[in-house]
Amino acid sequence: MDDRFRLIAAAAASQYGAVSAAQISAHDVSTSLRSKWERTGLIERLGPRSFAVVGSTPTFERALTSGRFDLDPHGVVAGRAGARLYGLDGFTVGDAEFLVPRAERHRTTTGLVCASGRPLRGDTIMVGGFRSLTVERLILESPLFGFSRAETENAIDSAIRRRLTTEQRLRDRVARELRPGVNGSRVLLDALVDAGGESSLERSFLRLVRQAGIARPVLQKTFRADGRTVARVDAFFPGDLVIEVSGHGTHATRRQRQVDAQRHTELTLRGFRVITFTYEDVRDRPWWVIARIREALAMAA
């Protein structure tokens, strides 16, 4: 076998099976010889400037690598593909998606390519070996990729929970750069209304509070005493009222229940009133949840 092909196959093996047209040419392979390799089944074309060694597995990573070769140096991973790289909730499958500057909107690859008029400088980072949008810019551009309301909420919730961004940083960025009604940005703006919780359950709780006309609580407030953290609570209302929302998976083990009980005790001993609502409370009887909050706030007043 041609030694040049062996070298190209070795390069592809370190690139999820993909190789660029430039890499093939760099080994003194002419266009006609490359075409012959295609006809004889040694390589297959993936995109305008990318190929794969036949027999390599068509993985998500290979698709991203192919897109990088096709769009280089302008494209960055974005959309659902970017969310998948970050490990955001609900993004476990999907095609390669990329963002390019508007001047490069003519570029194509096998995945989805969207263009933005906002510069990319300062908004890219390496994630899993791929040049990707920062999580804030990824969320900001989610309307371009047609994120549903649920996808947008999942991206915001999990990015905040994993400390990849903060609610305030997202709000500030959206306020500066998005206008309602442009490119579906209404979905993103609406999703941010109840942002700040660290799970979909907390977001649902915040939505209940907002719809009931109750003032938004302080979220994820930390209490310290004697040089140590006593508790970090889901929601803190006026009148030293602490409200926790308990989901299925986060309070299941004995150790977790012990931590919950300790936090409750520490707060109670310091004069705070602590109320816990379950997932079923928030989902199945929101009227009861709101009535209890109103009752607790009235007692404080």
Beta strands, then each sheet from edge to edge (+ up, - down):
strand 1: 18-20
strand 2: 43-47
strand 3: 50-53
strand 4: 76-77
strand 5: 97-101
strand 6: 112-116
strand 7: 124-127
strand 8: 130-133
strand 9: 218-225
strand 10: 228-237
strand 11: 241-246
strand 12: 273-278
sheet 1: 1+ 3- 2+
sheet 2: 4+ 5- 6-
sheet 3: 7+ 8-
sheet 4: 9+ 10- 11+ 12+
end
